[in-house]
Amino acid sequence: MAIQAHLVELERKHKVLENELHDALVHLSTDDLQIVELKRRKLMVKDEIERLRHTASETLH
């Protein structure tokens, strides 16, 4: 069940990054590099979530 706990934590991080990105996009003074970095981090977390889900589904079969 460690994978499930890790998935929950990654999903929480993804949501936090999504909120940070939204706030950055709303404020026009936000540096473009900061927005790119937030998008990159959010994508990395999403990719990790998908890898874990794939791994978890393989272990069930």
Sequence and secondary structure as in RCSB ss.txt:
>XXXX:A:sequence
MAIQAHLVELERKHKVLENELHDALVHLSTDDLQIVELKRRKLMVKDEIERLRHTASETLH
>XXXX:A:secstr
 HHHHHHHHHHHHHHHHHHHHHHHHHSTTS HHHHHHHHHHHHHHHHHHHHHHHHHHHHH 
